[in-house]
Amino acid sequence: MAASLLWAGGLFAYQATTGGDPDPGPYRAVEDLCAPAAMKELTAVLGKVSSRDPEQFAHPAMDEAQCSLVLGADPAVSSGLTSVDPATGVARKLSIGVRISYTLHRRTDPGPEFDARILARAKRMHIEAEPVPGVGERAYRTAEGQDQVLHVLDGQAVLELQVYSYWTGEQDAPPPSLEGVEESRGALEADARALLEELRGGRG
């Protein structure tokens, strides 16, 4: 945490004296975000990863990568959550997803707008943006229904991790309350810290 703050201060000094593009610091672009996203703590709570879907976009102004995971729910979490819709006869199963987004800004400093963007969305959605200490330079947690989203700023890097549940086979029915999703907050924070370290090339 202290290292992140010191580096951020050095970044601002560099920009002020040179007028050049900000230094991305220790962060690096990745082609496959799913590779460093082990999510060890979250999978221990919600089950092993059953599928991965990485995406990547490169531009001189920024590098962006995304990773979508589907978790094979642990029996303790998913017991009884596979059923048949009585109206349609279609089998449905509850799935748990994790969506990770990583943006490395190369031309602009994301810091000044980071808080404003999250707080504005929270106000618009009538939800709370809760500050989360100890993750990156600054972090917030928001919750929309059962969806848990962790927004993280660290220097030139912006990371978002979302955990959500949904039905497959029946789109209209809202998913039931899942204790595992609701209690995944601490695991999500731990995995975010681990992923930030991996994106820094293993440097804490």
C-alpha positions in Angstrom: 0.0 0.0 0.0 2.8 2.5 1.0 4.7 1.6 -2.2 1.6 2.4 -4.3 1.2 5.8 -2.7 4.9 6.7 -3.1 4.9 5.6 -6.7 1.7 7.6 -7.4 3.4 10.7 -5.9 6.4 10.2 -8.1 4.1 9.8 -11.1 2.5 13.2 -10.5 6.0 14.9 -10.1 7.2 13.3 -13.3 4.2 14.7 -15.2 4.5 18.1 -13.7 8.2 18.4 -14.7 8.2 16.8 -18.1 4.7 17.3 -19.4 4.9 13.8 -21.0 2.8 10.7 -20.8 2.5 9.2 -17.3 4.7 6.3 -16.4 2.8 3.0 -16.1 5.2 2.1 -13.3 5.4 -1.6 -12.5 2.2 -2.5 -14.3 2.3 -4.4 -17.6 -0.2 -5.2 -20.3 -1.5 -8.8 -20.6 -3.0 -10.7 -23.5 -4.8 -13.2 -21.4 -6.1 -11.8 -18.1 -7.4 -15.2 -17.1 -3.9 -16.6 -16.8 -2.8 -14.4 -13.8 -6.3 -14.4 -12.3 -6.0 -17.5 -10.1 -8.9 -16.4 -7.8 -7.8 -18.9 -5.2 -9.8 -17.4 -2.3 -13.0 -17.0 -4.3 -12.9 -20.5 -5.8 -12.4 -21.9 -2.3 -15.8 -20.2 -1.3 -17.8 -20.7 -4.5 -16.3 -23.6 -6.4 -13.7 -24.3 -9.0 -13.5 -22.5 -12.4 -15.4 -24.5 -15.1 -14.8 -22.1 -18.0 -12.7 -19.1 -18.9 -13.2 -16.5 -21.6 -10.4 -13.9 -22.0 -10.6 -10.7 -24.2 -8.0 -8.1 -24.9 -7.8 -4.7 -26.6 -4.5 -2.7 -27.2 -4.3 1.0 -28.1 -1.5 3.6 -27.6 -3.7 5.3 -25.1 -4.5 2.2 -23.0 -4.4 -1.5 -22.7 -7.6 -3.3 -21.7 -8.1 -6.9 -20.8 -11.1 -8.8 -19.5 -11.7 -12.2 -18.1 -15.0 -13.9 -17.6 -15.2 -17.0 -15.4 -17.9 -19.5 -14.7 -17.5 -21.3 -11.4 -18.6 -24.9 -11.0 -20.4 -24.3 -7.8 -19.4 -26.2 -4.7 -22.0 -28.7 -3.6 -22.3 -26.9 -0.3 -23.3 -23.8 -2.2 -25.3 -25.2 -5.1 -27.2 -28.1 -3.5 -30.7 -28.1 -4.8 -30.2 -25.3 -7.2 -30.8 -27.4 -10.4 -34.5 -27.7 -11.1 -37.1 -27.9 -13.8 -39.3 -24.9 -14.5 -42.9 -26.2 -14.0 -44.3 -23.8 -16.5 -42.0 -24.7 -19.4 -40.5 -28.0 -18.5 -37.0 -26.5 -19.2 -34.2 -27.5 -16.9 -32.5 -24.6 -15.2 -29.3 -24.4 -13.2 -27.8 -21.7 -11.1 -24.4 -20.5 -12.3 -22.0 -18.2 -10.6 -19.9 -15.8 -12.7 -16.9 -13.7 -12.1 -16.1 -10.8 -14.5 -12.7 -9.1 -14.3 -11.7 -5.9 -16.1 -8.2 -4.5 -16.1 -7.3 -1.2 -17.8 -3.7 0.2 -17.9 -3.9 3.9 -18.8 -0.9 5.2 -20.8 -1.9 8.8 -21.8 -4.0 10.1 -18.9 -4.1 9.8 -15.2 -7.3 7.8 -14.2 -7.0 9.0 -10.5 -9.0 12.3 -10.6 -12.0 10.7 -12.2 -11.9 7.4 -10.4 -13.9 8.4 -7.3 -16.3 10.6 -9.2 -17.2 7.9 -11.8 -18.0 5.3 -9.1 -19.9 7.8 -6.8 -21.9 9.1 -9.7 -23.0 5.6 -10.7 -23.8 4.7 -7.1 -26.0 7.8 -6.8 -27.7 7.0 -10.2 -28.4 3.4 -9.2 -29.4 4.3 -5.6 -26.7 2.1 -4.1 -23.9 2.6 -1.7 -20.2 2.9 -2.7 -18.3 1.7 0.3 -14.6 2.6 0.6 -12.4 -0.5 1.0 -9.0 0.0 2.7 -5.9 -2.0 2.0 -6.6 -2.8 -1.7 -4.5 -0.8 -4.2 -4.3 3.0 -3.9 -8.0 3.4 -3.5 -10.9 1.0 -3.7 -14.7 0.9 -3.4 -17.3 -1.9 -3.2 -20.7 -1.6 -4.7 -23.6 -4.1 -4.6 -26.6 -4.2 -7.0 -28.8 -6.9 -5.6 -26.5 -9.9 -5.1 -23.9 -8.6 -7.5 -20.7 -7.7 -5.6 -18.3 -5.3 -7.5 -14.9 -4.3 -6.3 -13.5 -1.2 -8.0 -9.7 -0.7 -7.5 -7.3 2.1 -8.6 -3.6 1.7 -8.3 -1.4 4.2 -10.1 -2.2 3.9 -13.8 -4.1 0.7 -13.4 -7.9 0.3 -12.8 -9.2 -3.1 -11.9 -12.8 -4.2 -11.5 -14.0 -7.6 -10.2 -17.6 -8.6 -10.2 -19.3 -11.7 -8.7 -22.8 -12.5 -9.7 -25.3 -15.4 -10.0 -27.7 -16.2 -12.8 -30.0 -19.0 -14.1 -29.1 -20.9 -17.2 -32.1 -22.3 -19.0 -34.6 -19.8 -17.6 -34.0 -16.1 -18.1 -37.0 -14.6 -16.3 -36.7 -16.0 -12.8 -34.4 -14.0 -10.4 -31.7 -16.2 -8.8 -32.2 -17.2 -5.2 -30.2 -15.7 -2.4 -26.8 -17.4 -2.2 -25.0 -17.2 1.0 -21.7 -17.9 -0.7 -22.0 -14.9 -3.1 -23.0 -12.6 -0.2 -20.1 -13.8 1.9 -17.4 -13.6 -0.8 -16.4 -10.0 0.1 -13.2 -10.9 1.9 -12.2 -13.5 -0.7 -12.7 -10.9 -3.5 -10.4 -8.4 -1.7 -7.7 -11.0 -1.2 -7.9 -12.1 -4.8 -7.8 -8.5 -6.0 -4.5 -7.9 -4.0 -3.0 -11.1 -5.4 -4.0 -10.2 -9.0 -2.5 -6.7 -8.7 0.8 -8.2 -7.6 0.8 -10.6 -10.6 0.1 -7.6 -12.9 3.0 -5.8 -11.4 5.2 -8.7 -12.5 5.2 -10.4 -9.1 6.4 -7.3 -7.3 4.5 -6.5 -4.1 
